[in-house]
Amino acid sequence: MSGRAESKTRLVQLKKGMVRRVALVQEPHLRRLDGCSSVYELANFAVAANVKLSKAAEQRATGQTLDYDDVYDGQSEWHLLPPIDHPDEPTRCLVSGTGLTHMGSARDRQAMHASSEAETDSMRMFRWGVEAGRPESGKIGIPPEWFYKGTGNLLRAHGQALEVPLYAEDGGEEGEIAGIYVIAPNGAPYRIGMACGNEFSDHRFEKRNYLNLAGSKLRTCSLGPELVLDPPFESVPVEVKVERAGVALWSKIFRTGEQEMCHSLENLEHHHFKFEGHRRPGDVHVHFFGTDCLSFGDGVHLEDGDVMQIKPEGFGRPLRNPLRVVTGAPTLVKVTSL
């Protein structure tokens, strides 16, 4: 346990047909907000008004409620969206992540790529993080490993399938917590909260050569169902589970958060937002903080229909996504010269 109480303010995004709404989680209900159709809109109002996002949400709470069970189970006409997106321009949401932040991630990567007892580049980079990834507050530490995941078009919500495309060799869960950010009109980044996430990668392709890491990340991923405002992030237990035909196939609990990582949150955020292109006013950023646990590392290969569940303590209801393997033969993508 982190020693802090669970955040009282958690938000979801909902859609019914073409209508969108934001709602406060007040178990077992969802209390709809008035005057905003997206978390993005609400966050930008909070920045402009110089108020906390939690206060902005509470000011807009109405008396209209929904049964959370029905929405969560897909039995309502209202459906869950990812807890953050750019509602007008999905490509203005950048999805990225940081690897080798946890001891287990370095150990698994070493085992995946080492052909001898010699130190791999992965272990070397992890060691640098241990030595200089947690500088004094206000100081700049060593950069972490950073990767690009894609844009908001690849974000999936709770209950939606994560796809293994035709060109992929595999697909496996990566249970993580992601930081959620908006960029203010003056270019200042604001962390509006954190969310449970399944970063989802092609580990079999990556295992062939660690230089395949970049390509292995270009896949769908999921967030949610809830955006947690100002959550505890010192030492968070995360339960990761894979089900096959309704039966638990594999499960494990690991811990994430600043006490469990070789880089401080401040250092991770600095090295992401130091790039001018990552501080473009109006953009949204989703940044995965890494994991310490993979079913692939235990020899599990997911199959079509398997369900992946990610459940960090204090982050609301679990994130569940089925795996869908796209079938058929890949076709050549031809480029035409103009």
C-alpha positions, 0 to 999 in steps of 0.5 A: 500500500502507498499509505495514501487514500484512494483518489475520490475523483474518477471520471469516465467518458461515455457515448450514446449514438453521436452524443458524448458525456463525461461522468463522475464515478460514484459507485455503483453509479455514474453521475453525469456532468453538464456543460462538457462532452469530453474530458479534454473540454473539461481539462481545458476549461480547468486550465483556463479558469486556473482551478483543479480538474476535480473541482471543475468536475464537481461543479458540473455534476448533475442529478442524472445517474446511470447504473455503472454495472450495466455500462461496464458490462455492455448492457446499456445504451451508453458505452464506455470510451477511453477515458481521454481522447482528442474529440475533434482530431484523434491524431493530436493525441500522441501515445508513447511510453517508457521502458526499462523503468522496473527491475523486472522489465530489465530482467525479462529483456536481458533474458529475451536477448542475451546470448551469453552472460555479457551485459546487454544494451538493455541491462546497461541502459537500466543500470544507467537509470539506477545510477542517475534516473532519480536526481534531486528535485529540480535537477535533470537525470539521465534519459530513459528508454522512450518509444512511440506507440502511435496516435489516438486512433489506436486507443481502445476502450474497456471491452473493445478488442486489441488486434493482432494484425496480419503483419504481426507475429504475436500479441501480448498484454503489458499491464501498466499505468499511463500518465494523461496530459494536455498542453495549455495554450502557452505550451505548458504541459499539465498532468490531468490524471492517470489511467490503467492501461494495456500497452500491448506489444508483439513480443515474439517479433521483438525477441528476434532482435532488440532493434525490432522494439520500435516496430513491435510497439505499433499496435492498438492499446487500451486505457480505462475504464476510468481516469483517476485524478491525483492518484497515489503513485508511490507503490501500486499493486497491479494484478494482471490476468489472462483468461481463456474460455472463461477460466484463468490461464495465467495471473501475477501481481507486480508493483509499479510507482516511484518506489518501484522504478529506477526513474522518478516521475519528474525525470520521466516527464521532463525527458518526454516534454523537453522536446518542443514538438511534445509541447504543442498547444492543444495536444493530448499525451498518453504516456505509459510508465512501464511494467514488471510483468509479462505473461510472455516471459512465463511462456504464455502465448495468447490466442484469439478470444483470450481476455486480458485483465489489468487491475491496479489498486486504487484505479477503479474497475479493471480494464478488460479486453479480448484478443482478436487475431486478424486472419488471412494473408498479408498483402503488399502495400504498393506506393505509387509515384506521382 
